Amino acid sequence: MKNFFNKNYEIILYLIFGILTTVVYFIARFLTLNLSKNALLAVAVAQILAILFAFITNKIWVFKKSRKGSSFDSIFKVRSGAIICLFTRLLYHLALHRKIWSFLY
């Protein structure tokens, strides 16, 4: 068992912190939605907090073998996909609430 953990250390921690990132997302979304009553704001705040949480935890605890470059470089290289997903999700929620496509109706 110890050998399995040592061999798959990064994968196991990545999965654990991925689940925790999802928990952070839903808690932030729920709290923001209850405080502001704005679904779009809730999604944006939750996504930003989840991305920051994932980046920080992965940088500090998960990926210890790959510590090349500055944190500033890592944000744009490693998390650019997450930032694109943020904007895609925001556009989806806008379309869902018919704020973008209302001119068609």
Secondary structure, DSSP 8 states (H G I E B T S, - for coil): -HHHHHHTHHHHHHHHHHHHHHHHHHHHHHHHHHHH--HHHHHHHHHHHHHHHHHHHIIIII--S---S-HHHHHHHHSHHHHHHHHHHHHHHHHHTTSSGGGG-
